[in-house]
């Protein structure tokens, strides 16, 4: 096979400048960056507004809750799991914050205090859902797909029950001010918080023991147990982290809209999983890069804005995301087969 180890060595000796450049160019995140640049160029050619600061600010606002969900999915998928409940958790956390803040505001509590308590409630809701997922998977023995599918249905149903299917407004003016006051024409305070969370999650995954254990469990859970890693305890922490980030995403959406919407997280689990998988996280576990997830989330959110600006119905976004997931998984499987064949030849 022309792409096997022997052909590569013949074309460019390992360690040579050409081999190093080739290795960099073939990295998933580098390829994604090229795809994103090409996509920006295409949509800008179709409608120059796409390249404006206003359009990019909107893309960042759409990207923020997705990257929070996708960070959690990246950790989960690296462990060879999946979390289908993040969209429902986003919605439930958002309306929990909205109901708490409205109740406190109507009872005379100061706006800032009500806001802080509401945010805390949303994060606790996210942690609770994550803990339930972790316990169902590690203690009850359910497969991640089944466990998180169950909590997804329960969370979405509970959101409709507590809201009656209507948006929850009536919060203090601080909500709108905090969620929509812009700096430099691009950033809001909640978006800055999201960027800080991203940097911390990036460092933890790639620079700490917690991250190394996450990769180890996804690569071989049996070997991880044998090396002394508390696999079940670590997995519960991973799913709690995913739930916590989904709760934070619910807060972000609430602050942006100024109200809690029971449908705000609908379908967002697909977009988050797509961002992680397109970014190179293997559904088989053991591999993934946060840089790829960031670009995957940018691509999936920019597609929606681009389609709207060129006059295509937004519903096509789900079609595009579905195709991107299929292509990304297909590429992963082809790469895995090539790696196995190369190892066999070695």
N, C-alpha and C positions, 0 to 999 in steps of 0.2 A: 504494500500500500504506500502510495507516494508520500503520505503524511506521517508515516511511522517514524520511530526514533532513529533508525539507520539513515533514512532519507534526509531527515532534518540535520543529522550530524554531518552528512556528506555535503549538504548545501551550505551549512554554516556551523562550524565547530562550536560545541558548547562553551560558553564564556566569551565568545568573540563579540565585538561590538554589534555586528549584524544580528547575531542570535539574541542578544539582549534587547535590541530595538524591536525585533520581531515578537519576542515574548511580551513586551509592554503593549505593542499594538494589538495583540490578540487577547489582552485582558478584557474581561467582560465589562468592567466599568469604563474602560477606554472606548470600547465599541459602542456602549450606550451613550457616551458623551457625543460621539460622532453622529449617532442616530438622532439625538436631541438637537444638535446644531442643524442637521439636515431638515428636521421637522420644523424648526423655527424659520429656517430659510424658505421652506415651502409655503407655510401659512402666511409669512410676511409677503411673499410674492403674490399670494392670492388676495391678501388684504393687509396693507401696510400698518393698520391700526394694531395688529398683533404684536408688533415690535415696540409699541409705545409703553411708557412707564405706567400708565393707567392700566393697560392690559396685563402687564407683568405683575402689578400689585394685586390684581384680582386673582391671577394664577397662584401667587404665593398664599393668598387667603384660602383658596381651595386646597392648596398643597398641604397646609399646616396640619389639619386634622388627619389627613391621609398618611402623612409621614409619621405621626404619632402612632396610629394603628399599625403601620408597616414596620416600625421599629419593634413593636411587640411581636408581630408575626415573624420577623427575622429571627429573633431569639427562639421562638417556638419552633419554627421550621428547621432551624439548625439542629434542634434536638430530635428531629424526625417526627415532630408533632404537627398539629394544625389547630387554629383557633377560629372557629366559625362564629363565635359569639360577640366579636368585637364591635360589629355594627349595632347590634341590639344593645350592648352595654353602653355605647356612645349615646344612643337615644335615651335609655333609662337614666343614665347619669345626668344628662342635660336637663331632663324634665324634673329630676329630683332636686337639682340645684335651683331650677326655676320656681318650683313649688315652695321650697324652703325660704328662698329669698323673698318671694311675694308675701308669704305668711309673716315673716319677721318684719318686713317693711310696713305691712298693714297694721301690725301690732305696735308700731312706733319705734322699732329698732333702727339705729342709724344706718345709712346706706352702706358705708364701708364695712361695718360690722356684719350686716346681713350678707353682704357679698362674700366675705371671708368664710362665714359659717356655711353658706351655700356651696362654695367651692370645696370645702372640707367634706361635706356630705356627698358630693359627686365623686370625689376620690375614694371615699370609703365604700360607696356602692360598687365602683370598679374593682377595688381590692376584694370585696366580698364575692363578686361573680368569679374573679380569677381564682380565689381560694376554693370555691365550689368545683370549678373545672379541675383544679389540681388534685383535689381529694377524690373526685369521681374517677380520674385516670389512674392515680397511684394506689389508692386504698380499695376502691370498688373494682378496679380492673377494667373499666370501660376503655375502648379505643378512643383516642383524642377526637376523631371525627364524630363519633356518636355522642360523647360527653358534651362537646361544645355545640353540637347541633341541638341537643336537649336544652342547654342554657340559652341558646339563641332564641328558640321558640318561646321559652318561659319569659325571657327578658322582654322580647317584643310584645308578648301578650300582656305582661304586667304594665308595660308602658302605656298601652291602650286603655287598660283598666283604670289606672290612676289619673289619666288625663281626659278620659272620655272621648279620646280621638281628636281633641282640639289643642291648639297651641296655648301655652301657659305664659301670659304676659303679666304686666302689672308690677314690674320690679322698679327699683330706684333709678334715677337718671345716671348714677355712676356706672350702671351696666353698659349703657350705650356709649358713654364717654370713654370708658376703659377699652371697650371692644373696637372702637372705630376711630379713635384719635390717631392720626398718622404722623410719623416722623420721617423726614427725607422723602415724603411722597410714596413710600414703599412699606414701611414697617409700622406695626402697632405693638403695644406692650405685650399682649398675649403672643404675638408672633415672635417677639424677641425671646420670650420664655420658651417657646417651642424650639428655637434654635439652640438655646442653652441646653435643654433636655437632650437634643440630638447629639451635641458634642459630648455630653457626659455618657450617654448610651454608647456612642462610638468608642470612647476611651475604655469603658468597662468591658465591652465585647472583645476588643483587640489588645488590651494592655493589662488585664487583670486575671487573677486566678478564676474568678467567676466566669469570665469569658472562655478561658481554657477548658473549664469543666463543661461548659455548654457544648463546645465543639466535641469534647471527648464522649459525652453521652450520645450525641447524634451519630458519631462515627461507630461506636461499639458500646452499647449500654452495659453488656455483660463484662467486658474488659474494664469499663469505668468502675463498676462495682468491685471488681477484683483489685483495683488499685486503691481502694479506700474511699472513693467518692460516694457520698450519700445521694444516690440517684433520685430516689423518690422525693426527698426533702428539696433537692435542687429543682426538680420539675415543678413542684408546688410553687416555689419562688418564681420560676419562669412564667407560669400562668398567672400568678398574682401581679407580676410586672406587666404582662400584657393587659390585664384588666385595669390596672392603675392608669396605664397610658390611654386606654379607651375612655376611662373616666375623665382624664384631662382633655381628651379630644371633645368629649361632650361639653365640658366647660367652655372650650374655645368656641364651639359652634353657638352655644347659648350667648356668649358675650358678643359674638359677631351679629347674631340676629336680634338680640335684645329680648328673646323669648325662647321658651323650651318647646321644641317641635317633636311630637311622638314619632315622626317619620324621618327625622334628621339622619339617622344612622342606617336607613334602609339601603341594602346593597353595598354598603361601604366595606364590608368584609371581603367581597370579591376584589374590589379595587386595591385594598391593602395587601391581600395575598398576591395579586398580580404584581404590585410594586416590588415585593420581596423576591418573587420567582423570576420576574423579568430582570431584576438586579443581580441574579446569579445564585440565590439561595436554593439549594437542592431539596426537592421534596423528599428525597431519600435520607436527608440529614447529613450533618457533619461538615457542611461547607456553606459559605455565604459571606458577603462583605457589606458593611454598612454604606460604603460609597456607592455600591451598586443599587442598594435600596433607595438611597436619596435620588439617584437619577431615574430609577424605575418609577418612583412616586411623581417626579417632575414630568416624566413622559405621559403617564396616565392622566394627570390632571391637566396638562397643557393640551392634550388631545381634545378635551371637551371645549375649552375656550376657542381652540382653532376651528373646530367643526362649527361652532355657533357663528364665528366671525365670517366663515365662508358660506354660510347659509345652509348647512347640513343639520338635520334634526338631531338634537342632543341624544336621543335614544340610540343613535348609532354608536355612542361611546361604549356601551356595553358589548356591542358586536366587536369593536376594535380591541377592547381589553381581552375578550375571550380569545380572539385570534392571537394576540400577543402572548397570552399564557400558553396556548397550544404550541406556538413556535418556540418559546423559551424552554418548555419541558422537552420538546423534541430535540432541541440543540443539546440540552443536558444529557439526554439518553444517548445521542450519537457520540458525544464526547466521552461518556462513560464506557461505551463499547470500544471506542478507539483506545482508551487507556488500558482496558482489559486485554485487548489484542496485543498492544505494545508490551505489556507486562508478560504476556505469554511468550512472545518472541524473545524477550530478554532472558 
